[in-house]
Amino acid sequence: MSDDVPTNQPTVTLPGGVALPLLGLGTWQATGEDAYRAVRVALEAGYRHIDTAAAYGNEAQVGRALADSGLPREEVFVTTKLRPSDADRAPQAINDSLAKLGLDYVDLWLIHWPIEGQASPPTWQHLRDARDAGLTRAIGVSNYSLDQLDELADASGEIPSVNQIPWGPTRNDPTLLAGHQARGVVLEGYSPLRNADLDSPVLKEIAEAHGVTPAQVALRWHIDHGVVVIPKSTREERIRANGDLFGFALSADELARVDALDQP
Ligand SMILES: NC(=O)c1ccc[n+]([C@@H]2O[C@H](COP(=O)([O-])OP(=O)(O)OC[C@H]3O[C@@H](n4cnc5c(N)ncnc54)[C@H](OP(=O)(O)O)[C@@H]3O)[C@@H](O)[C@H]2O)c1
């Protein structure tokens, strides 16, 4: 594997022609200078997608790293999320996020989780308004069920483009993935490494065959399923390795073996 990650990252296209890179850097629990450095390293290593949230308390550091990277704004896909406690003041909340990020727009704005457990069509309407006002290019949700996605679609005529949910080799639900695909909703997996057993003999064996690590196999498995993957690290060597996924691919047999890791 080379140390250089190609910057023409594979993408999935959202409504409106928005290209979402399948690989992103997660930033939950990355704070202060650690968050700044992680984003700088990731962008140097070829990542072109950063996942943050108002609730992570690091939008200012993410924004500063983006600015200092010198990359043109349009080359980096930036996601942030609406804190459910801000649902009633969503129009102000997106402006607060943009001010912290130092951006005129984000690429994707998500409802971080259901509002008091509910889909909340009024909140979804706030996201649609923000998109129509040019403050975000695409909109979606996180931690929603398929029924809740349908509820938003029924209420507004527009289904979220993305649902960000926990995913990984030990948290793999093909029926749930198919449900998203049938609705045209892109599944973004979160906590891909927390939802993997890096000591699994299956991951180790496949890793050895490709000359990569079990973590890289777990991450590549998402890409090969068309699932967006956003691993988090604040350690330079891990950020680089987690992003170095494009020099190999899993065969159909290898994919099936990783799929089977979640079966009892
Ligand atoms: N929407 C939501 O509700 C939600 C919830 C959770 C997460 N997320 C998003 O998804 C992102 C990823 O999820 P996550 O942060 O929960 O977990 P993750 O990316 O699965 O795992 C991160 C943990 O694994 C470690 N790690 C990273 N690379 C590694 C490697 N190559 N080998 C071994 N350990 C490694 C990290 O430690 P070091 O930093 O020390 O390397 C960290 O402790 C988040 O950062 C966030 O952006 C969203």
The ligand as an SDF file (V2000), in Angstrom:
LIG
                    3D

 48 52  0  0  0  0  0  0  0  0999 V2000
  -24.5950   10.5370   14.2210 N   0  0  0  0  0  0  0  0  0  0  0  0
  -24.2540   10.0130   15.3870 C   0  0  0  0  0  0  0  0  0  0  0  0
  -25.0690    9.9000   16.3230 O   0  0  0  0  0  0  0  0  0  0  0  0
  -22.8630    9.5320   15.5630 C   0  0  0  0  0  0  0  0  0  0  0  0
  -22.5260    8.7340   16.6840 C   0  0  0  0  0  0  0  0  0  0  0  0
  -21.2210    8.2820   16.7930 C   0  0  0  0  0  0  0  0  0  0  0  0
  -20.2960    8.6160   15.8200 C   0  0  0  0  0  0  0  0  0  0  0  0
  -20.6360    9.4260   14.7590 N   0  0  0  0  0  0  0  0  0  0  0  0
  -19.6390    9.8510   13.7390 C   0  0  0  0  0  0  0  0  0  0  0  0
  -18.9410    8.7170   13.2900 O   0  0  0  0  0  0  0  0  0  0  0  0
  -17.5540    8.8860   13.5360 C   0  0  0  0  0  0  0  0  0  0  0  0
  -16.8680    7.5630   13.7840 C   0  0  0  0  0  0  0  0  0  0  0  0
  -17.4290    6.8900   14.8830 O   0  0  0  0  0  0  0  0  0  0  0  0
  -16.6920    6.7740   16.3100 P   0  0  0  0  0  0  0  0  0  0  0  0
  -15.8330    7.9450   16.5440 O   0  0  0  0  0  0  0  0  0  0  0  0
  -17.7800    6.4740   17.2930 O   0  0  0  0  0  0  0  0  0  0  0  0
  -15.8850    5.4240   16.2210 O   0  0  0  0  0  0  0  0  0  0  0  0
  -14.8420    4.7100   15.2180 P   0  0  0  0  0  0  0  0  0  0  0  0
  -14.4200    5.6130   14.1210 O   0  0  0  0  0  0  0  0  0  0  0  0
  -15.4410    3.3920   14.8930 O   0  0  0  0  0  0  0  0  0  0  0  0
  -13.6530    4.4080   16.2050 O   0  0  0  0  0  0  0  0  0  0  0  0
  -12.9230    5.4260   16.8110 C   0  0  0  0  0  0  0  0  0  0  0  0
  -12.0720    4.8010   17.9050 C   0  0  0  0  0  0  0  0  0  0  0  0
  -11.2010    3.8280   17.3300 O   0  0  0  0  0  0  0  0  0  0  0  0
   -9.8350    4.2510   17.4770 C   0  0  0  0  0  0  0  0  0  0  0  0
   -9.1850    3.9700   16.1910 N   0  0  0  0  0  0  0  0  0  0  0  0
   -9.1720    4.7320   15.0650 C   0  0  0  0  0  0  0  0  0  0  0  0
   -8.4870    4.1300   14.0720 N   0  0  0  0  0  0  0  0  0  0  0  0
   -8.0690    2.9550   14.5780 C   0  0  0  0  0  0  0  0  0  0  0  0
   -7.3120    1.8750   14.0260 C   0  0  0  0  0  0  0  0  0  0  0  0
   -6.8770    1.9420   12.7700 N   0  0  0  0  0  0  0  0  0  0  0  0
   -7.0490    0.8050   14.8050 N   0  0  0  0  0  0  0  0  0  0  0  0
   -7.5120    0.7600   16.0820 C   0  0  0  0  0  0  0  0  0  0  0  0
   -8.2430    1.7460   16.6590 N   0  0  0  0  0  0  0  0  0  0  0  0
   -8.5210    2.8390   15.9170 C   0  0  0  0  0  0  0  0  0  0  0  0
   -9.9000    5.7220   17.8410 C   0  0  0  0  0  0  0  0  0  0  0  0
   -8.8630    6.0810   18.7290 O   0  0  0  0  0  0  0  0  0  0  0  0
   -7.7450    7.2060   18.3440 P   0  0  0  0  0  0  0  0  0  0  0  0
   -8.4550    8.4860   18.0300 O   0  0  0  0  0  0  0  0  0  0  0  0
   -6.9330    7.2580   19.6050 O   0  0  0  0  0  0  0  0  0  0  0  0
   -6.9870    6.6510   17.1560 O   0  0  0  0  0  0  0  0  0  0  0  0
  -11.2420    5.8120   18.5810 C   0  0  0  0  0  0  0  0  0  0  0  0
  -11.0820    5.4040   19.9330 O   0  0  0  0  0  0  0  0  0  0  0  0
  -17.5510    9.8440   14.7310 C   0  0  0  0  0  0  0  0  0  0  0  0
  -16.2820   10.4020   14.9760 O   0  0  0  0  0  0  0  0  0  0  0  0
  -18.6070   10.8110   14.3130 C   0  0  0  0  0  0  0  0  0  0  0  0
  -18.1110   11.7170   13.3320 O   0  0  0  0  0  0  0  0  0  0  0  0
  -21.9010    9.8610   14.6150 C   0  0  0  0  0  0  0  0  0  0  0  0
  1  2  1  0
  2  3  2  0
  2  4  1  0
  4  5  1  0
  4 48  2  0
  5  6  2  0
  6  7  1  0
  7  8  2  0
  8  9  1  0
  8 48  1  0
  9 10  1  0
  9 46  1  0
 10 11  1  0
 11 12  1  0
 11 44  1  0
 12 13  1  0
 13 14  1  0
 14 15  2  0
 14 16  1  0
 14 17  1  0
 17 18  1  0
 18 19  2  0
 18 20  1  0
 18 21  1  0
 21 22  1  0
 22 23  1  0
 23 24  1  0
 23 42  1  0
 24 25  1  0
 25 26  1  0
 25 36  1  0
 26 27  1  0
 26 35  1  0
 27 28  2  0
 28 29  1  0
 29 30  1  0
 29 35  2  0
 30 31  1  0
 30 32  2  0
 32 33  1  0
 33 34  2  0
 34 35  1  0
 36 37  1  0
 36 42  1  0
 37 38  1  0
 38 39  2  0
 38 40  1  0
 38 41  1  0
 42 43  1  0
 44 45  1  0
 44 46  1  0
 46 47  1  0
M  CHG  2   8   1  16  -1
M  END
$$$$
